Amino acid sequence: MLTLPELAPQHITNKGEIMNIKEIKKGDKILHSHLGSQPPVSGIVKESPIVGRGVRSTLLVLVKGSEVGLFDEIGSIYTKEVLKVFRDDNWLPVEHV
């Protein structure tokens, strides 16, 4: 589980890499703006965004609302609200196609 110190700006780094929304996999940790909160809230993806030849408009995510004083719950968020994905010990920004 991610805690707020892990989300501090010094830990949100990338090495020039940008991840396409199609590359997100089930089980990935993400940062998203679904709750409209600052800082962004983390979550764990529960389904792949790929469907047929395209990309879903929504993702099923375990939203960690407890990071901002709300409840943790599983629900759908729009793929355009995904900001970063945690891969290889780095937070990579997401490119929306």
C-alpha positions in Angstrom: 0.0 0.0 0.0 1.3 3.4 -0.9 1.6 6.0 1.8 1.7 9.8 1.5 5.5 10.0 2.1 6.0 7.7 -0.9 4.0 10.1 -3.1 6.2 13.1 -2.2 7.5 15.0 -5.2 11.0 13.8 -4.8 9.7 10.2 -5.4 7.7 11.1 -8.5 10.4 10.9 -11.1 10.8 9.6 -14.6 13.8 9.1 -16.9 12.3 10.7 -20.1 9.9 7.8 -20.5 6.2 8.2 -21.2 3.8 5.3 -20.9 0.9 4.9 -23.3 -2.5 4.2 -21.7 -2.6 0.9 -23.7 0.5 -0.3 -21.7 -1.3 -0.3 -18.4 -1.8 -3.8 -17.0 -4.0 -5.3 -14.3 -2.3 -4.9 -10.9 -0.4 -1.6 -11.8 -0.3 1.1 -9.3 -1.5 4.5 -10.6 -2.0 8.1 -9.6 -5.2 9.6 -10.7 -7.3 12.7 -10.3 -10.7 11.0 -10.1 -11.5 12.4 -6.6 -10.6 15.9 -7.7 -8.1 16.1 -4.9 -4.6 17.5 -4.7 -2.3 15.6 -4.3 -3.5 12.9 -6.8 -4.8 9.7 -5.2 -3.2 6.3 -5.8 -5.0 3.2 -6.9 -4.5 -0.3 -8.2 -5.9 -1.3 -11.6 -8.2 -4.2 -11.5 -8.8 -4.7 -15.2 -6.9 -4.1 -18.5 -7.8 -1.0 -20.4 -7.5 -2.9 -23.7 -10.8 -4.2 -25.3 -10.9 -5.6 -28.8 -8.9 -3.2 -30.9 -9.3 -0.1 -28.8 -9.1 1.2 -25.3 -11.8 1.3 -22.7 -13.1 4.8 -21.6 -13.2 3.6 -18.0 -11.0 1.4 -15.8 -12.0 -0.6 -12.7 -9.6 0.6 -9.9 -9.2 0.1 -6.2 -9.1 3.8 -5.2 -7.1 4.6 -2.1 -9.4 7.5 -0.9 -8.0 7.1 2.7 -4.9 9.0 1.5 -7.1 12.2 1.5 -9.5 11.3 4.3 -12.1 9.4 2.3 -13.0 5.8 1.9 -11.1 3.1 0.0 -13.3 1.5 -2.6 -13.4 -0.2 -6.0 -15.0 1.7 -8.7 -14.7 2.9 -12.3 -12.6 5.9 -13.3 -12.2 7.5 -16.7 -8.9 6.6 -18.4 -8.2 10.2 -19.1 -8.0 10.8 -15.3 -4.9 8.5 -15.0 -1.9 10.7 -14.5 1.0 8.4 -13.7 1.9 4.7 -13.5 4.4 3.1 -11.2 6.9 0.9 -13.2 10.5 -0.1 -12.5 10.6 2.0 -9.3 9.6 5.2 -11.2 6.3 7.1 -11.7 5.9 7.4 -15.5 3.5 10.0 -17.0 0.7 8.6 -19.1 0.0 9.6 -22.7 -3.6 9.4 -23.7 -4.3 8.4 -27.3 
